[in-house]
Amino acid sequence: MELKGKNIGYCFTGSFCTFKVSIIEMKKLVEEGANVFPIMSFNAYHLDTKFGKADDFIKEIEKITGNKIIHSIQAAEPIGPKKMFDILIIAPCTGNTIAKLANDIIDTPVTMATKSHLRTERPVVIAISTNNALSGAAENIGKLLNRKHYYFVPFKQDNPILKPRSIVADFSYVKKTLEYALDKEQIQPIIL
């Protein structure tokens, strides 16, 4: 399926180490002709880290997409009722956000955007990035893997020696995963 002309909600949560690679994939979607609308969690929007300054990421994302970032719960709530997006992706999606989605905790712009988008039974793509995926977050990942309308970007262990419980999506599969999810299919293999 072609992504040209598709309206894509593109969410960022606080796995800051993957922001740069996620932005590269987001830019490819824009270059292909998709209409990309950025959304950021409170932490993603406000925190400066060793991986970059929040303001720099905000400026870069808004310049690439040509759209202002949705960064409040109030601004995210109308996404579903207005049927703003064909598909929504959370890239990166932290273990914290996965836990909230798995347990219906809606307290950030990203979780509200997801809940609102799911009202219309449209697909949500998860590009996981968390250090505890093979421990505390495993149960919540399993819950989302078994829910309708959730699709995962293929993932792998991040660094089996230094971070044996860490999982990260292979962001090079973002476009392909979106295409499959729009056809209501999970790209395979899901574990690389």
C-alpha positions in Angstrom: 0.0 0.0 0.0 1.3 3.4 -0.9 1.5 6.0 1.9 1.3 9.0 -0.4 -1.7 11.2 0.7 -2.2 9.2 4.0 -2.6 11.2 7.2 -0.3 9.8 9.8 -0.2 10.7 13.5 3.5 10.3 14.5 4.1 10.2 18.2 7.3 10.5 20.2 7.7 9.3 23.8 10.7 9.6 26.0 13.2 7.0 24.6 15.4 9.9 23.6 18.2 7.6 22.4 16.1 6.7 19.3 14.8 10.2 18.4 17.3 10.8 15.6 16.7 7.5 13.9 12.9 7.9 14.3 13.1 11.4 12.8 15.0 10.0 9.8 12.1 7.5 9.1 9.5 10.2 9.7 11.2 12.4 7.1 11.1 9.5 4.6 7.3 9.3 5.0 7.0 13.1 4.3 9.2 12.7 1.3 7.0 10.0 0.0 4.0 12.3 0.2 2.4 11.3 3.5 0.8 14.0 5.6 2.6 13.6 9.0 1.2 15.2 12.1 3.6 15.1 15.1 2.5 14.4 18.7 4.8 14.3 21.7 4.4 13.1 25.3 5.0 15.7 28.0 8.5 14.4 28.6 9.4 14.2 24.9 8.3 17.8 24.5 9.9 19.3 27.5 13.1 17.4 28.6 16.6 18.2 27.4 18.8 15.1 27.6 22.3 14.0 26.6 20.8 13.0 23.2 19.7 16.6 22.4 17.7 19.6 23.5 13.9 19.5 23.4 13.6 22.8 21.5 16.0 21.5 18.8 13.9 18.3 18.3 10.7 20.4 18.2 12.0 22.8 15.6 13.4 19.9 13.4 10.2 17.9 13.6 7.9 20.9 12.8 10.1 21.9 9.9 10.1 18.4 8.4 6.4 17.9 8.8 5.2 21.5 8.3 2.8 20.9 11.2 2.9 22.1 14.8 3.4 19.4 17.4 0.3 18.3 19.4 1.6 18.4 23.0 -1.4 18.6 25.3 -4.2 16.2 26.2 -6.8 18.7 25.1 -5.3 19.0 21.6 -5.0 15.2 21.3 -8.6 14.4 22.4 -10.4 15.4 19.1 -8.2 13.1 17.0 -10.7 10.2 16.9 -13.9 12.1 16.7 -12.5 14.2 13.8 -11.0 11.1 12.2 -7.8 13.0 11.7 -5.5 10.1 10.9 -5.6 7.0 8.7 -3.0 5.5 11.1 -1.0 6.4 14.2 2.5 5.4 15.1 4.3 5.7 18.4 8.0 5.8 17.5 9.7 5.5 20.0 7.3 3.9 22.4 8.6 3.4 25.9 7.8 0.7 28.3 6.0 3.3 30.4 3.7 4.3 27.5 3.1 0.6 26.7 2.1 0.0 30.3 -0.3 2.9 30.2 -1.9 1.7 27.0 -2.1 -1.9 28.2 -3.9 -0.7 31.3 -6.0 2.1 29.8 -4.2 4.9 31.6 -4.7 8.1 29.6 -2.6 10.9 31.1 -0.3 12.1 28.3 -0.9 13.6 24.8 0.3 10.4 23.3 -1.9 8.1 25.3 -4.9 10.4 24.7 -4.1 10.5 20.9 -4.0 6.7 20.9 -7.2 6.2 22.8 -9.0 8.8 20.7 -7.7 7.3 17.4 -8.7 3.8 18.5 -12.3 5.0 18.8 -12.6 4.7 15.1 -11.0 1.3 15.0 -8.0 2.5 13.0 -4.5 1.0 13.3 -1.9 1.9 15.9 1.7 1.0 15.2 4.2 0.6 18.1 8.0 1.0 17.6 9.1 -0.2 21.0 12.2 1.1 22.7 12.6 0.0 26.4 15.4 -1.3 28.6 13.0 -3.6 30.5 11.0 -5.3 27.7 12.2 -8.8 28.7 11.4 -8.2 32.4 8.8 -5.9 33.9 7.4 -4.6 30.6 7.0 -8.1 29.0 3.4 -8.6 30.3 2.2 -5.3 28.9 3.8 -5.9 25.5 2.0 -9.2 25.5 -1.3 -7.5 26.2 -0.9 -5.2 23.2 0.3 -7.9 20.9 -3.0 -9.6 21.6 -5.3 -6.6 21.1 -7.1 -5.6 18.0 -5.7 -2.6 16.0 -2.2 -2.7 17.5 0.7 -3.6 15.2 4.4 -3.8 16.1 7.5 -2.6 14.1 9.8 -5.7 14.2 12.1 -5.6 17.1 15.3 -7.2 18.5 17.5 -7.2 21.6 19.2 -3.9 21.8 22.5 -5.0 23.4 22.3 -8.6 24.8 25.6 -8.3 26.7 25.3 -4.9 28.4 21.5 -4.6 28.4 20.1 -8.2 28.4 16.5 -7.2 28.9 16.4 -4.3 26.4 14.4 -4.4 23.2 14.4 -1.8 20.4 12.4 -1.7 17.1 14.3 -1.8 13.9 13.2 1.6 12.6 14.1 0.7 9.0 10.8 -1.3 9.1 8.6 1.7 10.0 7.3 2.3 6.5 6.7 -1.4 5.7 4.9 -1.9 9.1 2.6 1.1 8.4 1.8 -0.3 5.0 0.9 -3.7 6.4 -1.1 -2.2 9.3 -3.2 -0.2 6.9 -4.1 -3.6 5.4 -4.8 -4.9 9.0 -1.8 -7.2 8.9 1.1 -7.6 11.3 4.4 -7.6 9.4 6.5 -10.8 10.0 8.7 -11.8 11.5 8.0 -9.6 14.4 11.1 -10.6 16.3 14.3 -10.2 14.4 
